[in-house]
Amino acid sequence: MARLAPQLVVALDFQTGPEALDMAAKLKGIAPWMPLWMKVGLELFVAEGPGIVCELRALGFKVFVDLKFLDIPNTVRGAVRSCVKSGADMLNIHAIGGTDMARVAVAARDEAVTELGLATRPLLFAVTVLTSMLDPHNPILQGREAASVVLELASASRAAGLDGVVCSGQEVANIKAACGPGFLCLTPGIRIPNPEAAPDDQRRIMTPEAAVAAGSDFLVVGRPITRSADPAQSARDILRRMVQA
């Protein structure tokens, strides 16, 4: 099966809906040949509620609701159902929640799709190892290399029926080899080389070209676009780099 073209996800890490919608409006129509995604994280979702998802979809974007559900299976079931009903095209859970939680999340997604009569199932991803978990003393890693833990979590997520995982671009090739090319990888921490840029909280960063070459299916980009003097042009430049790769 031919690989689908990697897609760009813009992280709307803003405190208010008007700020996020203003940025989205600046990016509307820049890539008519492919879906353009907007990511709604915890800060924006808590500030604005599910309505922000509907507003972004009304502008023509696909929406990734990045809330990283982690709780007992029954609570996650309800959260996933509500998230699908909000209009999310993609959502995620934490892989460290275990196989039972992951299977319940998949079932809840499918139940909501049937209930709503949706033609397309929202993608369901599992977060593997966050940058903040890389402390070697973190009990989640148990003294093992992060790459080993990521691969284990990815394999368990695939077995539970998820569509893919959120992972560093450095881990994509191994995940694809172990889980198959159809198991999707969403890669945050995409950066354009810039010696003048201030450091941020992403540690396992990668250029768009390197992420595409590694096999990433979705590239999440925030500040290089949203903090740019010309967000639309910056997004076009990243899309060009992705296409050329």
Contacts in CASP RR format, 6 or more apart in sequence:
PFRMAT RR
TARGET T0000
AUTHOR 0000-0000-0000
METHOD contacts of the structure
MODEL  1
MARLAPQLVVALDFQTGPEALDMAAKLKGIAPWMPLWMKVGLELFVAEGP
GIVCELRALGFKVFVDLKFLDIPNTVRGAVRSCVKSGADMLNIHAIGGTD
MARVAVAARDEAVTELGLATRPLLFAVTVLTSMLDPHNPILQGREAASVV
LELASASRAAGLDGVVCSGQEVANIKAACGPGFLCLTPGIRIPNPEAAPD
DQRRIMTPEAAVAAGSDFLVVGRPITRSADPAQSARDILRRMVQA
1 181 0 8 1.000
1 182 0 8 1.000
3 181 0 8 1.000
3 215 0 8 1.000
4 217 0 8 1.000
5 34 0 8 1.000
5 242 0 8 1.000
5 243 0 8 1.000
6 211 0 8 1.000
6 212 0 8 1.000
6 215 0 8 1.000
6 216 0 8 1.000
6 217 0 8 1.000
6 218 0 8 1.000
6 219 0 8 1.000
6 242 0 8 1.000
7 34 0 8 1.000
7 35 0 8 1.000
7 36 0 8 1.000
7 37 0 8 1.000
7 217 0 8 1.000
7 218 0 8 1.000
7 219 0 8 1.000
8 31 0 8 1.000
8 34 0 8 1.000
8 36 0 8 1.000
8 37 0 8 1.000
8 218 0 8 1.000
8 219 0 8 1.000
8 221 0 8 1.000
8 235 0 8 1.000
8 238 0 8 1.000
8 239 0 8 1.000
8 242 0 8 1.000
9 37 0 8 1.000
9 38 0 8 1.000
9 39 0 8 1.000
9 64 0 8 1.000
9 186 0 8 1.000
9 218 0 8 1.000
9 219 0 8 1.000
9 220 0 8 1.000
9 221 0 8 1.000
10 23 0 8 1.000
10 24 0 8 1.000
10 27 0 8 1.000
10 36 0 8 1.000
10 37 0 8 1.000
10 38 0 8 1.000
10 39 0 8 1.000
10 220 0 8 1.000
10 221 0 8 1.000
10 222 0 8 1.000
10 225 0 8 1.000
10 226 0 8 1.000
10 235 0 8 1.000
11 39 0 8 1.000
11 41 0 8 1.000
11 66 0 8 1.000
11 188 0 8 1.000
11 220 0 8 1.000
11 221 0 8 1.000
11 222 0 8 1.000
11 226 0 8 1.000
12 20 0 8 1.000
12 23 0 8 1.000
12 24 0 8 1.000
12 38 0 8 1.000
12 39 0 8 1.000
12 40 0 8 1.000
12 41 0 8 1.000
12 44 0 8 1.000
12 56 0 8 1.000
12 226 0 8 1.000
13 41 0 8 1.000
13 43 0 8 1.000
13 44 0 8 1.000
13 222 0 8 1.000
13 223 0 8 1.000
13 226 0 8 1.000
14 20 0 8 1.000
14 23 0 8 1.000
14 43 0 8 1.000
14 44 0 8 1.000
14 226 0 8 1.000
15 43 0 8 1.000
15 44 0 8 1.000
15 47 0 8 1.000
16 44 0 8 1.000
16 47 0 8 1.000
16 48 0 8 1.000
17 44 0 8 1.000
17 47 0 8 1.000
17 48 0 8 1.000
17 52 0 8 1.000
17 55 0 8 1.000
20 38 0 8 1.000
20 40 0 8 1.000
20 44 0 8 1.000
20 48 0 8 1.000
20 52 0 8 1.000
20 56 0 8 1.000
21 52 0 8 1.000
21 55 0 8 1.000
21 56 0 8 1.000
21 59 0 8 1.000
23 226 0 8 1.000
23 231 0 8 1.000
24 38 0 8 1.000
24 56 0 8 1.000
24 59 0 8 1.000
24 61 0 8 1.000
25 59 0 8 1.000
26 231 0 8 1.000
26 232 0 8 1.000
27 36 0 8 1.000
27 225 0 8 1.000
27 231 0 8 1.000
27 232 0 8 1.000
27 235 0 8 1.000
28 59 0 8 1.000
28 60 0 8 1.000
28 61 0 8 1.000
29 36 0 8 1.000
30 36 0 8 1.000
30 232 0 8 1.000
30 235 0 8 1.000
30 236 0 8 1.000
30 239 0 8 1.000
31 235 0 8 1.000
31 236 0 8 1.000
31 239 0 8 1.000
35 61 0 8 1.000
35 62 0 8 1.000
36 61 0 8 1.000
36 62 0 8 1.000
37 61 0 8 1.000
37 62 0 8 1.000
37 63 0 8 1.000
37 64 0 8 1.000
37 89 0 8 1.000
37 90 0 8 1.000
37 218 0 8 1.000
38 56 0 8 1.000
38 61 0 8 1.000
38 62 0 8 1.000
38 63 0 8 1.000
38 64 0 8 1.000
39 63 0 8 1.000
39 64 0 8 1.000
39 66 0 8 1.000
39 220 0 8 1.000
40 52 0 8 1.000
40 53 0 8 1.000
40 56 0 8 1.000
40 63 0 8 1.000
40 64 0 8 1.000
40 65 0 8 1.000
40 66 0 8 1.000
41 65 0 8 1.000
41 66 0 8 1.000
41 67 0 8 1.000
42 66 0 8 1.000
42 67 0 8 1.000
42 68 0 8 1.000
44 52 0 8 1.000
45 52 0 8 1.000
45 65 0 8 1.000
45 67 0 8 1.000
50 82 0 8 1.000
50 86 0 8 1.000
50 87 0 8 1.000
51 86 0 8 1.000
53 63 0 8 1.000
53 65 0 8 1.000
53 86 0 8 1.000
53 87 0 8 1.000
53 88 0 8 1.000
54 86 0 8 1.000
54 87 0 8 1.000
56 63 0 8 1.000
57 63 0 8 1.000
57 87 0 8 1.000
57 89 0 8 1.000
62 89 0 8 1.000
62 90 0 8 1.000
63 87 0 8 1.000
63 88 0 8 1.000
63 89 0 8 1.000
63 90 0 8 1.000
64 88 0 8 1.000
64 89 0 8 1.000
64 90 0 8 1.000
64 91 0 8 1.000
64 92 0 8 1.000
64 218 0 8 1.000
64 220 0 8 1.000
65 83 0 8 1.000
65 86 0 8 1.000
65 88 0 8 1.000
65 90 0 8 1.000
65 91 0 8 1.000
65 92 0 8 1.000
66 91 0 8 1.000
66 92 0 8 1.000
67 79 0 8 1.000
67 83 0 8 1.000
67 91 0 8 1.000
67 92 0 8 1.000
68 92 0 8 1.000
68 93 0 8 1.000
68 94 0 8 1.000
68 127 0 8 1.000
69 76 0 8 1.000
69 79 0 8 1.000
69 80 0 8 1.000
69 83 0 8 1.000
69 91 0 8 1.000
69 92 0 8 1.000
69 93 0 8 1.000
69 94 0 8 1.000
69 105 0 8 1.000
70 76 0 8 1.000
70 93 0 8 1.000
70 94 0 8 1.000
70 96 0 8 1.000
70 97 0 8 1.000
70 101 0 8 1.000
71 79 0 8 1.000
71 101 0 8 1.000
72 101 0 8 1.000
73 100 0 8 1.000
73 101 0 8 1.000
73 104 0 8 1.000
74 104 0 8 1.000
76 93 0 8 1.000
76 101 0 8 1.000
76 104 0 8 1.000
76 105 0 8 1.000
76 108 0 8 1.000
77 104 0 8 1.000
77 105 0 8 1.000
77 107 0 8 1.000
77 108 0 8 1.000
78 108 0 8 1.000
80 91 0 8 1.000
80 93 0 8 1.000
80 105 0 8 1.000
80 108 0 8 1.000
80 109 0 8 1.000
80 112 0 8 1.000
80 124 0 8 1.000
81 108 0 8 1.000
81 109 0 8 1.000
81 111 0 8 1.000
81 112 0 8 1.000
83 91 0 8 1.000
83 122 0 8 1.000
84 91 0 8 1.000
84 108 0 8 1.000
84 109 0 8 1.000
84 112 0 8 1.000
84 113 0 8 1.000
84 116 0 8 1.000
84 118 0 8 1.000
84 122 0 8 1.000
85 112 0 8 1.000
85 116 0 8 1.000
87 122 0 8 1.000
88 122 0 8 1.000
89 120 0 8 1.000
89 122 0 8 1.000
89 123 0 8 1.000
90 122 0 8 1.000
90 123 0 8 1.000
90 124 0 8 1.000
90 125 0 8 1.000
91 109 0 8 1.000
91 122 0 8 1.000
91 123 0 8 1.000
91 124 0 8 1.000
91 125 0 8 1.000
92 124 0 8 1.000
92 125 0 8 1.000
92 126 0 8 1.000
92 127 0 8 1.000
92 166 0 8 1.000
93 101 0 8 1.000
93 102 0 8 1.000
93 105 0 8 1.000
93 124 0 8 1.000
93 125 0 8 1.000
93 126 0 8 1.000
93 127 0 8 1.000
93 162 0 8 1.000
94 126 0 8 1.000
94 127 0 8 1.000
95 102 0 8 1.000
95 126 0 8 1.000
95 127 0 8 1.000
95 128 0 8 1.000
95 153 0 8 1.000
95 154 0 8 1.000
95 156 0 8 1.000
95 157 0 8 1.000
95 165 0 8 1.000
96 140 0 8 1.000
96 153 0 8 1.000
98 156 0 8 1.000
99 156 0 8 1.000
99 159 0 8 1.000
99 160 0 8 1.000
102 126 0 8 1.000
102 156 0 8 1.000
102 157 0 8 1.000
102 160 0 8 1.000
102 161 0 8 1.000
102 162 0 8 1.000
103 160 0 8 1.000
103 161 0 8 1.000
105 124 0 8 1.000
105 162 0 8 1.000
106 124 0 8 1.000
106 160 0 8 1.000
106 161 0 8 1.000
106 162 0 8 1.000
109 121 0 8 1.000
109 122 0 8 1.000
109 124 0 8 1.000
110 121 0 8 1.000
112 118 0 8 1.000
113 121 0 8 1.000
113 122 0 8 1.000
123 163 0 8 1.000
123 164 0 8 1.000
123 184 0 8 1.000
124 162 0 8 1.000
124 163 0 8 1.000
124 164 0 8 1.000
125 162 0 8 1.000
125 163 0 8 1.000
125 164 0 8 1.000
125 165 0 8 1.000
125 166 0 8 1.000
125 184 0 8 1.000
125 186 0 8 1.000
126 153 0 8 1.000
126 154 0 8 1.000
126 157 0 8 1.000
126 160 0 8 1.000
126 162 0 8 1.000
126 164 0 8 1.000
126 165 0 8 1.000
126 166 0 8 1.000
127 165 0 8 1.000
127 166 0 8 1.000
128 149 0 8 1.000
128 150 0 8 1.000
128 153 0 8 1.000
128 154 0 8 1.000
128 157 0 8 1.000
128 165 0 8 1.000
128 166 0 8 1.000
128 167 0 8 1.000
128 171 0 8 1.000
129 140 0 8 1.000
129 141 0 8 1.000
129 146 0 8 1.000
129 149 0 8 1.000
129 150 0 8 1.000
129 153 0 8 1.000
129 167 0 8 1.000
131 201 0 8 1.000
131 202 0 8 1.000
131 203 0 8 1.000
131 204 0 8 1.000
132 201 0 8 1.000
133 140 0 8 1.000
133 141 0 8 1.000
133 146 0 8 1.000
134 141 0 8 1.000
134 146 0 8 1.000
134 203 0 8 1.000
135 141 0 8 1.000
136 143 0 8 1.000
137 143 0 8 1.000
140 149 0 8 1.000
141 149 0 8 1.000
142 149 0 8 1.000
147 170 0 8 1.000
147 171 0 8 1.000
147 174 0 8 1.000
150 165 0 8 1.000
150 167 0 8 1.000
150 168 0 8 1.000
150 171 0 8 1.000
150 175 0 8 1.000
151 171 0 8 1.000
151 174 0 8 1.000
151 175 0 8 1.000
151 178 0 8 1.000
153 165 0 8 1.000
154 164 0 8 1.000
154 165 0 8 1.000
154 167 0 8 1.000
154 171 0 8 1.000
154 175 0 8 1.000
154 178 0 8 1.000
154 179 0 8 1.000
154 183 0 8 1.000
155 178 0 8 1.000
155 179 0 8 1.000
157 164 0 8 1.000
157 165 0 8 1.000
158 164 0 8 1.000
158 179 0 8 1.000
158 183 0 8 1.000
163 183 0 8 1.000
163 184 0 8 1.000
164 179 0 8 1.000
164 183 0 8 1.000
164 184 0 8 1.000
164 185 0 8 1.000
164 186 0 8 1.000
165 175 0 8 1.000
165 183 0 8 1.000
165 184 0 8 1.000
165 185 0 8 1.000
165 186 0 8 1.000
166 186 0 8 1.000
166 187 0 8 1.000
166 188 0 8 1.000
167 175 0 8 1.000
167 185 0 8 1.000
167 186 0 8 1.000
167 187 0 8 1.000
168 187 0 8 1.000
168 189 0 8 1.000
168 204 0 8 1.000
168 206 0 8 1.000
169 185 0 8 1.000
169 187 0 8 1.000
169 204 0 8 1.000
169 206 0 8 1.000
169 210 0 8 1.000
169 211 0 8 1.000
169 214 0 8 1.000
169 216 0 8 1.000
170 204 0 8 1.000
170 206 0 8 1.000
170 214 0 8 1.000
172 185 0 8 1.000
172 187 0 8 1.000
172 211 0 8 1.000
172 214 0 8 1.000
172 215 0 8 1.000
172 216 0 8 1.000
173 214 0 8 1.000
173 215 0 8 1.000
175 183 0 8 1.000
175 185 0 8 1.000
176 182 0 8 1.000
176 183 0 8 1.000
176 185 0 8 1.000
176 215 0 8 1.000
184 217 0 8 1.000
184 218 0 8 1.000
185 215 0 8 1.000
185 216 0 8 1.000
185 217 0 8 1.000
185 218 0 8 1.000
186 216 0 8 1.000
186 217 0 8 1.000
186 218 0 8 1.000
186 220 0 8 1.000
187 206 0 8 1.000
187 211 0 8 1.000
187 214 0 8 1.000
187 216 0 8 1.000
187 218 0 8 1.000
187 219 0 8 1.000
187 220 0 8 1.000
188 202 0 8 1.000
188 220 0 8 1.000
189 202 0 8 1.000
189 204 0 8 1.000
189 205 0 8 1.000
189 206 0 8 1.000
189 220 0 8 1.000
189 221 0 8 1.000
190 205 0 8 1.000
190 206 0 8 1.000
190 207 0 8 1.000
190 208 0 8 1.000
190 211 0 8 1.000
190 219 0 8 1.000
190 220 0 8 1.000
190 221 0 8 1.000
190 224 0 8 1.000
190 238 0 8 1.000
191 197 0 8 1.000
191 202 0 8 1.000
191 205 0 8 1.000
191 206 0 8 1.000
191 207 0 8 1.000
191 224 0 8 1.000
192 207 0 8 1.000
192 208 0 8 1.000
192 224 0 8 1.000
192 237 0 8 1.000
192 238 0 8 1.000
192 241 0 8 1.000
193 207 0 8 1.000
200 223 0 8 1.000
206 214 0 8 1.000
207 241 0 8 1.000
208 219 0 8 1.000
208 221 0 8 1.000
208 238 0 8 1.000
208 241 0 8 1.000
208 242 0 8 1.000
208 245 0 8 1.000
209 241 0 8 1.000
209 242 0 8 1.000
209 244 0 8 1.000
209 245 0 8 1.000
210 245 0 8 1.000
211 219 0 8 1.000
212 219 0 8 1.000
212 242 0 8 1.000
212 245 0 8 1.000
213 245 0 8 1.000
219 238 0 8 1.000
219 242 0 8 1.000
221 235 0 8 1.000
221 238 0 8 1.000
224 234 0 8 1.000
224 238 0 8 1.000
225 231 0 8 1.000
225 234 0 8 1.000
225 235 0 8 1.000
225 238 0 8 1.000
228 234 0 8 1.000
END
